[in-house]
Amino acid sequence: MREKKGNKDLISFLLELYMEAKASKSRSAFEKLKHLLTEEDLKSIEKSSIEFREEFKLR
C-alpha cells in the first residue's frame, strides 16, 4: 500500500481510493442495467428525463 500511496499525503491518497471505488461501483451498476433494460426501456427513460427537465421549474 505504501507503494501505491507514493508521495501523496494520507488524505489525498484516501480520497483517490474512494473516488476510484465509487467510479468502479458506478461502472458495475451501469453494466448490470445495460443487460437488464431493453432498447424500448432506454427510450422511455430518455423521454421521461427530457420531459422532466422541460417541465421542472424552481418556485
MODELLER restraints for C-alpha pairs under 7 A, 6 or more apart:
rsr = mdl.restraints
at = mdl.atoms
rsr.add(forms.Gaussian(group=physical.xy_distance, feature=features.Distance(at['CA:5:A'], at['CA:13:A']), mean=5.90, stdev=0.5))
